[in-house]
Amino acid sequence: MELEELGELRDSGRKRVCTKEEEKMQGTIRFTAEKASADAAAARHRAACAAMERYLPHVVAWRCAGPGAPLVLTLPEALSAREVVQRAARARVELATAQDPAAPDRAIEVHYAHLADAEIEEGLRRLGRCLVRDLTLAMRGAASEPSFFGL
């Protein structure tokens, strides 16, 4: 079925049939530790870095030791890694907190090498939306507290 036909189905109100790849991405995307080949890890590393740049708020720092190693996100002080992981699970993105003495309860690991590029893209898009929402709520909460200048 061509893309134009899919658009026509959507516009006509008829039920659209998902492709197998789309069906797979409607489930939970697991950014958890799993094995992958070195070649796959290198290709996925490029996809993950590009998606991180595209979808994550600029106040979220991230680093990676190299292809195959997990990406480690460092959240701003306003966010808790445990809470972000819980909320991301509700958006069907499975993550794990990371141990970072420099940023306690602010680090998250993203294991990506075992996933397809499309899953990496969709999972990081979902995570980015969660982070934007959490940051917005944190900023609203901070704005409601009295400031030093009485503004």
ChimeraX attribute file (.defattr): number of C-alpha atoms within 10 A of each C-alpha:
attribute: neighborCount
match mode: 1-to-1
recipient: residues
	/A:1	7
	/A:2	7
	/A:3	8
	/A:4	9
	/A:5	11
	/A:6	16
	/A:7	11
	/A:8	13
	/A:9	14
	/A:10	13
	/A:11	11
	/A:12	10
	/A:13	8
	/A:14	10
	/A:15	10
	/A:16	14
	/A:17	12
	/A:18	11
	/A:19	9
	/A:20	8
	/A:21	11
	/A:22	12
	/A:23	10
	/A:24	12
	/A:25	15
	/A:26	12
	/A:27	11
	/A:28	16
	/A:29	22
	/A:30	21
	/A:31	23
	/A:32	18
	/A:33	17
	/A:34	12
	/A:35	12
	/A:36	15
	/A:37	10
	/A:38	12
	/A:39	12
	/A:40	16
	/A:41	20
	/A:42	17
	/A:43	15
	/A:44	22
	/A:45	24
	/A:46	13
	/A:47	18
	/A:48	27
	/A:49	17
	/A:50	13
	/A:51	19
	/A:52	23
	/A:53	12
	/A:54	14
	/A:55	19
	/A:56	21
	/A:57	15
	/A:58	10
	/A:59	12
	/A:60	15
	/A:61	14
	/A:62	19
	/A:63	13
	/A:64	15
	/A:65	9
	/A:66	11
	/A:67	19
	/A:68	24
	/A:69	18
	/A:70	22
	/A:71	22
	/A:72	20
	/A:73	21
	/A:74	23
	/A:75	23
	/A:76	15
	/A:77	12
	/A:78	13
	/A:79	18
	/A:80	17
	/A:81	24
	/A:82	17
	/A:83	14
	/A:84	22
	/A:85	20
	/A:86	15
	/A:87	17
	/A:88	21
	/A:89	17
	/A:90	12
	/A:91	17
	/A:92	18
	/A:93	23
	/A:94	20
	/A:95	23
	/A:96	19
	/A:97	20
	/A:98	20
	/A:99	14
	/A:100	13
	/A:101	9
	/A:102	9
	/A:103	14
	/A:104	15
	/A:105	19
	/A:106	24
	/A:107	26
	/A:108	24
	/A:109	24
	/A:110	25
	/A:111	24
	/A:112	31
	/A:113	29
	/A:114	20
	/A:115	21
	/A:116	14
	/A:117	18
	/A:118	14
	/A:119	22
	/A:120	28
	/A:121	20
	/A:122	17
	/A:123	28
	/A:124	25
	/A:125	18
	/A:126	18
	/A:127	25
	/A:128	20
	/A:129	17
	/A:130	21
	/A:131	22
	/A:132	15
	/A:133	12
	/A:134	18
	/A:135	18
	/A:136	12
	/A:137	14
	/A:138	14
	/A:139	12
	/A:140	11
	/A:141	11
	/A:142	12
	/A:143	11
	/A:144	8
	/A:145	10
	/A:146	9
	/A:147	9
	/A:148	6
	/A:149	5
	/A:150	6
	/A:151	7
